Amino acid sequence: MVYYHIGDVIAAIPMPILVIGPDDRVRTVNPALEAIFGPGLVGKHYISALRQPSVVEAITTLRGGGTSANVRFINRDGAKDTVYRVAVSPAGSDIVLSFEDQTASEDAGKMRRDFVANVSHELRTPLTALMGFIETLGGAARNDAAARDRFLGIMSHEATRMTRLVDDLLSLSRVEEDERVRPREHVDLPALLSSVIKGLEPQAAAAGVTVTLGNAGDGDMVPGDAGQLVQVFTNLVENGIKYGASGHSVSVTIYPCAMDLRLRSQAVQISVTDEGEGIAHHHIARLTERFYRVDSHRSREIGGTGLGLAIVKHIVNRHRGRLLIESELGSGTTISVFLPIS
């Protein structure tokens, strides 16, 4: 019969493990745990080795005849907290602690809570407005034709805003569902962009903005989902129209295919440039977050849901491409999409 040393056994386990001996000192640890706490734990009393009250209390309780327990342990390494669920269990006269990383699960939970809170906030404002106007129209303004027409116009605007938000939420859900499936049909970029620009002509005319298409490419056929790429470029051009300066232009440019080192493949670059106020540098990294807005009031006034660039990011990811946002205050904004050609 072959016998193994306990240190050899736990060294083969990928989960971080710490064993406390009957003298309440750390008997052994495995490499996965040393990666968290660093070397030098063996021989230390468990209180000085672990330090966090919840874990120390669970060990003390178990040593006093209590039962196994699962406790929360937070490792603060200076960059980002890592959250572990620690199982504290007896093994003869020893106590074994196993650490399971729960950070991703907790982050996902926080993301869901934030998402629900944001959606609730976005819907509460127009719903409150609608309820207030309905109450007013049913009472004091029942026979006031001028007030009725004004309130109905505002109610229509708020209802449209809620519809747009629900549409964007459904769109984001569909895009996320398909994100791992790469599209394979071939899309003619110049034709698609021409169609997008033509569809936005009334909006551009109303804003006093000219949209131009420049094609310096060669072929410009990419594997993609035509419907989703229409979403991407409609969103980007529409943003250029909304946030660009009246009387100026929004330029859409297709660049020649070139090697993209980040994508490690040949790619086509499509850039949408406006001549608006620009965006401060500290906002740029967060622009693709759901519901993030540089100017919340202005965005809502012009009908923004805060989801457009999040949808763009997910669609570009599905196409195995990348998104680049460049802007400076007073110098406009350029958003580039890089799409691999194979």
C-alpha positions in Angstrom: 0.0 0.0 0.0 1.3 3.4 -0.9 0.9 6.3 1.6 1.0 10.0 0.6 2.1 12.9 2.7 -0.8 15.4 3.2 1.3 18.1 1.6 1.6 16.1 -1.6 -2.1 15.5 -1.6 -3.3 19.1 -1.2 -0.6 20.3 -3.6 -2.4 18.4 -6.4 -5.7 20.2 -5.6 -6.2 23.4 -7.7 -8.4 25.0 -5.1 -6.5 26.9 -2.4 -6.2 24.7 0.8 -4.9 25.5 4.3 -4.5 22.9 7.0 -4.4 23.8 10.7 -2.8 21.2 13.0 -4.0 20.2 16.5 -1.7 22.9 18.0 -3.7 25.6 16.2 -0.8 26.4 13.9 -0.8 26.2 10.1 0.4 22.7 9.3 0.6 23.0 5.5 -0.7 24.9 2.5 -0.8 24.2 -1.2 0.7 26.4 -3.9 -2.7 27.8 -4.9 -3.1 29.2 -1.4 0.4 30.6 -1.3 -0.5 32.5 -4.5 -3.1 34.4 -2.4 -1.3 34.9 0.9 2.3 34.5 -0.1 4.9 32.2 1.5 5.7 31.9 5.2 2.4 30.8 6.6 3.4 27.4 7.8 4.0 27.4 11.6 2.0 30.5 12.2 -1.0 30.5 14.6 -4.2 30.6 12.5 -5.3 33.9 14.0 -2.2 35.7 12.8 -2.2 33.9 9.5 -5.9 34.6 8.6 -6.8 37.7 10.6 -10.4 38.0 9.4 -12.9 37.6 12.3 -15.5 35.5 10.4 -12.9 32.8 9.6 -11.2 32.9 13.0 -14.7 32.6 14.7 -15.6 29.6 12.5 -12.3 27.8 13.4 -12.7 28.6 17.1 -16.3 27.3 17.0 -15.2 24.1 15.3 -12.3 23.6 17.7 -14.8 23.9 20.5 -17.0 21.1 19.3 -19.1 23.0 16.7 -20.0 21.9 13.2 -18.5 22.7 9.8 -19.2 26.2 8.4 -18.9 28.2 5.2 -17.8 31.8 5.7 -17.0 34.8 3.6 -13.3 35.9 3.2 -12.2 39.0 1.4 -8.6 39.3 0.2 -7.6 42.9 -0.4 -4.5 43.0 -2.6 -4.6 46.7 -3.3 -6.0 46.5 -6.9 -9.3 44.7 -6.5 -10.9 42.8 -3.7 -11.2 39.0 -4.2 -14.1 37.3 -2.4 -13.8 33.7 -1.3 -16.3 31.3 0.3 -14.2 29.4 2.8 -15.3 25.9 3.9 -14.1 25.2 7.4 -14.2 21.4 8.0 -12.7 18.9 10.5 -10.2 16.2 9.4 -9.3 14.1 12.4 -7.5 16.4 14.8 -6.8 18.9 11.9 -9.0 21.6 10.4 -9.0 22.0 6.7 -9.9 25.3 5.0 -10.7 25.4 1.3 -11.1 28.7 -0.5 -13.6 29.0 -3.4 -13.3 32.2 -5.5 -16.8 33.9 -5.6 -15.7 37.2 -7.1 -17.2 36.6 -10.6 -20.4 35.4 -9.1 -20.7 38.4 -6.8 -19.8 40.8 -9.6 -22.5 39.2 -11.7 -25.0 39.6 -8.9 -24.0 43.2 -8.4 -24.4 43.8 -12.2 -27.9 42.3 -12.1 -28.9 44.5 -9.2 -27.5 47.6 -10.8 -29.2 46.7 -14.1 -32.6 46.3 -12.4 -32.1 49.6 -10.4 -31.1 51.4 -13.6 -34.0 50.1 -15.6 -36.4 51.0 -12.7 -35.0 54.5 -12.6 -35.2 55.0 -16.3 -38.9 53.8 -16.4 -40.0 55.6 -13.2 -39.5 59.1 -14.5 -41.7 58.8 -17.7 -44.3 56.7 -15.8 -44.5 59.3 -13.1 -45.0 62.0 -15.7 -47.7 60.0 -17.5 -49.6 59.3 -14.3 -49.5 62.9 -13.3 -50.7 64.1 -16.7 -53.5 61.5 -16.8 -54.7 62.6 -13.4 -54.6 66.3 -14.5 -56.5 65.6 -17.7 -59.1 63.7 -15.7 -59.5 66.7 -13.4 -58.6 70.3 -13.7 -57.6 70.3 -17.4 -60.5 68.2 -18.6 -62.1 71.0 -20.5 -58.9 73.0 -21.2 -58.2 72.3 -24.9 -54.8 74.1 -24.9 -53.5 72.3 -21.8 -54.9 69.0 -23.1 -53.0 69.3 -26.4 -49.8 70.2 -24.6 -50.1 67.4 -22.1 -50.9 64.8 -24.8 -47.7 65.9 -26.7 -45.6 65.4 -23.6 -47.3 62.1 -22.9 -46.5 60.9 -26.4 -42.9 61.9 -26.0 -42.6 60.0 -22.7 -44.4 56.9 -24.1 -42.0 57.0 -27.1 -39.1 57.2 -24.7 -40.3 54.1 -22.8 -40.9 52.2 -26.0 -37.3 53.0 -27.2 -35.9 51.9 -23.9 -37.8 48.5 -24.0 -36.7 48.0 -27.6 -33.1 48.6 -26.7 -33.3 46.3 -23.7 -34.7 43.5 -26.0 -32.1 44.2 -28.6 -29.3 44.0 -26.0 -30.7 40.7 -24.7 -30.8 39.2 -28.3 -27.3 40.5 -29.0 -25.9 39.0 -25.8 -27.6 35.7 -26.5 -25.9 35.4 -29.9 -22.6 36.9 -29.0 -20.7 33.6 -29.1 -22.0 32.7 -32.5 -19.9 34.4 -35.2 -21.9 35.5 -38.3 -20.8 34.0 -41.6 -22.8 35.8 -44.3 -21.0 38.3 -46.4 -22.0 42.0 -46.1 -21.3 44.8 -48.6 -20.2 47.6 -46.3 -20.5 50.6 -48.8 -24.0 49.5 -49.7 -25.0 49.0 -46.0 -23.5 52.4 -45.0 -25.2 54.2 -47.9 -28.5 52.7 -46.8 -27.9 53.7 -43.1 -27.1 57.3 -44.1 -30.1 57.6 -46.5 -32.4 56.4 -43.7 -31.1 59.1 -41.4 -31.4 61.9 -43.9 -34.6 63.4 -42.4 -33.1 63.4 -38.9 -29.9 65.0 -40.2 -31.8 67.6 -42.1 -33.9 68.5 -39.0 -30.6 68.9 -37.0 -28.9 70.9 -39.7 -26.1 68.3 -40.1 -24.7 67.0 -43.3 -23.6 63.3 -43.4 -21.0 62.2 -45.9 -19.6 58.8 -46.9 -16.0 58.4 -48.0 -14.9 55.1 -49.3 -11.2 54.5 -49.6 -11.6 50.7 -49.3 -11.1 48.0 -51.9 -13.8 45.3 -52.0 -15.2 46.0 -48.5 -17.0 42.7 -48.1 -16.9 41.4 -44.5 -18.4 38.4 -42.8 -21.2 39.7 -40.7 -24.9 40.0 -39.7 -26.3 42.7 -41.9 -29.1 43.6 -39.5 -26.8 43.9 -36.5 -24.2 46.0 -38.5 -27.1 48.3 -39.5 -27.8 48.7 -35.8 -24.1 49.5 -35.1 -23.7 52.2 -37.7 -27.2 53.6 -37.3 -26.4 54.2 -33.7 -23.0 55.7 -34.4 -24.2 58.1 -37.1 -27.3 59.0 -35.1 -25.1 59.9 -32.1 -23.0 62.0 -34.5 -26.1 63.8 -35.6 -27.5 64.3 -32.1 -24.3 65.4 -30.4 -22.5 67.1 -33.4 -22.8 70.8 -33.9 -25.7 72.1 -36.1 -24.4 73.4 -39.4 -21.5 71.0 -39.4 -21.0 67.6 -40.8 -20.7 63.9 -39.7 -18.3 62.0 -41.9 -18.4 58.2 -42.3 -15.1 56.8 -43.8 -14.2 53.3 -44.9 -10.4 52.8 -44.9 -8.4 50.3 -46.9 -8.0 46.8 -45.5 -4.9 46.5 -43.3 -3.3 44.2 -40.8 -4.7 44.9 -37.3 -2.2 43.8 -34.6 -4.8 43.6 -31.9 -7.2 41.4 -33.9 -4.2 39.6 -35.5 -5.9 39.6 -38.9 -6.7 41.8 -41.9 -9.5 44.2 -41.0 -11.5 47.0 -42.4 -11.8 50.2 -40.4 -15.0 52.3 -40.5 -14.8 55.6 -38.7 -17.7 58.0 -37.8 -16.5 61.5 -37.0 -18.6 64.4 -35.7 -17.7 68.1 -35.1 -19.4 68.4 -31.8 -18.2 69.4 -28.3 -16.1 66.3 -27.8 -15.9 64.2 -24.7 -13.6 64.5 -21.7 -11.0 61.8 -21.5 -12.2 60.3 -18.1 -15.6 59.5 -19.6 -14.3 57.6 -22.7 -13.5 54.3 -20.9 -17.1 54.1 -19.5 -19.1 55.1 -22.6 -20.0 51.4 -23.5 -21.3 50.7 -20.0 -25.1 50.2 -19.8 -26.9 53.5 -18.9 -23.7 55.5 -18.6 -24.2 59.0 -19.9 -21.8 62.0 -20.1 -24.7 64.4 -19.7 -27.8 62.5 -18.4 -30.2 65.4 -18.8 -29.2 66.2 -22.3 -29.2 62.6 -23.3 -32.7 62.1 -22.1 -33.9 65.3 -23.7 -32.8 64.1 -27.1 -34.2 60.6 -26.6 -31.1 58.6 -25.6 -31.6 55.4 -23.5 -27.9 55.0 -22.4 -27.8 51.6 -24.0 -26.8 52.4 -27.6 -23.0 52.0 -27.2 -23.4 48.9 -25.0 -25.3 47.3 -27.9 -22.6 48.4 -30.4 -19.9 46.9 -28.2 -21.6 43.5 -28.0 -22.3 43.4 -31.7 -18.7 44.3 -32.5 -17.6 41.6 -30.1 -19.8 39.1 -31.8 -18.1 40.0 -35.1 -14.7 39.4 -33.5 -13.9 43.1 -34.1 -13.0 46.0 -31.9 -14.2 49.4 -31.0 -12.1 52.5 -30.6 -13.4 55.8 -29.2 -11.2 59.0 -29.7 -12.3 62.4 -28.5 -11.1 65.7 -27.0 -13.1 68.5 -25.6 -13.8 71.1 -28.4 -12.5 68.8 -31.1 -15.3 66.4 -31.9 -15.4 62.6 -31.6 -14.3 59.8 -33.8 -15.6 56.2 -33.2 -14.0 53.5 -35.2 -15.1 50.0 -35.8 -12.6 47.4 -37.0 -14.1 44.3 -38.6 -11.9 41.3 -39.7 -12.4 40.3 -43.3 -12.1 36.6 -42.7 
